[in-house]
Amino acid sequence: MSAASGSRGSRNRPTVLLDRCVPEGIGRALNHFDIDYVTLADAYGADCAQNIDDVDWIKDSAGHGWIALTQNFKIPRVAHEADAIRDSGARVLCYHRANLTKEAKALILGRHMLAVRRVIDHPGAAFWRISTRNILRDI
């Protein structure tokens, strides 16, 4: 896996790995908060990104020190995926629902930017679900 070049993932700023279900526009919104982003396609190539196993990108994101952003809220209930988070020390943010619009996703991140900053600074494994109202810590 290689980091993206150019303006994404190349500076000494925190980087968020966007799961394939998170639109790239969310990454551009994060840039306004001095957070870089890398898409799965940036990291693995377009073909591989469509089929990569969740365990692989979870472990790789931790290895790079990236925060992963997904809408797959079932990850902590899938034993081998939850184990990948714990074993690798991955930090994962997740939307509370899969059917949010791109605008709703951006608004939720903006509303909880302090929590995003906390998970960036969080030592060790974390899986936090963010919604319009609150943040739930599953791991």
C-alpha atoms as one frame of an Amber mdcrd trajectory, in Angstrom:
protein
   0.000   0.000   0.000   1.371   3.392  -0.899   0.239   6.778   0.305  -1.257
   9.156  -2.199   0.929  11.854  -3.621   0.169  15.514  -3.989  -2.118  17.323
  -1.608  -3.586  14.198  -0.020  -1.704  12.352   2.690   1.636  13.996   1.995
   2.019  16.618   4.739   2.614  16.335   8.437  -1.095  16.590   9.104  -3.401
  13.834  10.291  -4.664  11.616   7.496  -8.014   9.881   7.170  -8.401   6.788
   5.007 -11.809   6.906   3.320 -13.524   3.547   2.930 -15.032   2.964  -0.524
 -18.486   3.882   0.827 -17.392   7.404   1.835 -17.436   9.974  -0.991 -14.200
  11.780  -1.794 -16.039  15.075  -1.180 -15.939  14.214   2.527 -12.156  14.126
   2.298 -12.137  17.519   0.629 -14.301  18.828   3.484 -11.751  17.452   5.978
  -9.037  19.447   4.212 -10.741  22.604   5.535  -9.944  21.356   9.043  -6.271
  20.695   8.216  -6.845  16.954   7.885  -5.598  15.122   4.797  -7.309  12.129
   3.240  -6.475   9.073   1.199  -9.077   6.978  -0.606  -8.838   3.212  -0.888
  -8.247   3.719  -4.613  -5.315   6.047  -3.812  -3.852   3.504  -1.430  -4.440
   0.259  -3.329  -5.326   1.185  -6.900  -8.855   1.335  -8.286  -9.254  -2.370
  -9.048  -7.922  -3.670  -5.743  -9.833  -1.042  -3.742 -13.178  -2.487  -4.818
 -12.389  -5.921  -3.424 -10.020  -5.368  -0.530 -11.003  -7.111   2.662 -11.951
  -4.854   5.575  -9.364  -6.513   7.803  -6.599  -5.516   5.371  -7.424  -1.816
   5.175  -8.064  -1.681   8.924  -4.598  -3.081   9.680  -2.915  -0.998   6.978
  -4.524   2.224   8.196  -3.127   1.557  11.659   0.295   0.783  10.203   0.361
   4.186   8.508  -1.023   6.001  11.559  -4.159   6.954   9.624  -7.691   7.211
  10.959 -10.162   5.122   8.951 -13.594   6.545   8.111 -16.377   4.168   7.114
 -20.124   3.768   7.258 -19.909   0.051   8.037 -21.213   0.151  11.595 -21.218
  -3.664  11.802 -17.418  -3.917  11.977 -17.228  -4.194  15.800 -19.770  -7.049
  15.707 -17.706  -9.081  13.223 -15.177 -10.907  15.382 -12.218 -10.964  12.982
 -12.718  -7.290  12.052 -12.995  -6.192  15.685  -9.887  -8.264  16.439  -8.054
  -6.499  13.587  -8.852  -3.136  15.193  -7.715  -4.257  18.631  -4.619  -6.136
  17.449  -3.367  -3.380  15.131  -4.396  -0.436  17.305  -6.484   0.963  14.468
  -8.613   4.026  15.019 -11.894   3.951  13.114 -14.662   6.513  12.859 -17.978
   5.327  11.531 -21.247   6.934  10.572 -24.217   5.610  12.541 -26.229   4.873
   9.372 -25.292   3.736   5.900 -27.905   5.762   4.001 -26.714   9.298   4.759
 -26.248  11.810   1.969 -22.805  13.264   1.300 -24.002  16.549   2.796 -25.257
  14.861   5.965 -21.936  13.042   6.332 -20.033  16.322   6.045 -22.329  18.045
   8.537 -21.949  15.229  11.065 -18.166  15.383  10.800 -18.231  19.158  11.192
 -20.523  18.935  14.211 -18.223  16.409  15.872 -14.867  17.824  14.771 -13.684
  17.860  18.386 -14.367  14.103  18.565 -12.545  13.606  15.269  -9.559  15.406
  16.785  -9.842  13.236  19.901  -9.746  10.000  17.925  -6.741  11.337  15.993
  -4.945  11.829  19.334  -6.374   8.653  20.898  -3.701   6.116  21.802  -4.590
   2.596  20.816  -7.584   0.943  19.244 -10.870   2.773  18.814 -14.130   2.336
  16.923 -16.376   5.347  17.391 -19.798   5.754  15.749 -20.824   9.338  15.097
 -24.374  10.543  14.560 -26.120  13.875  14.498 -26.670  13.662  18.259 -23.821
  11.756  19.848 -20.742   9.589  19.687 -20.800   5.939  20.716 -17.560   4.182
  21.559 -17.835   0.539  20.536 -14.139  -0.281  20.987
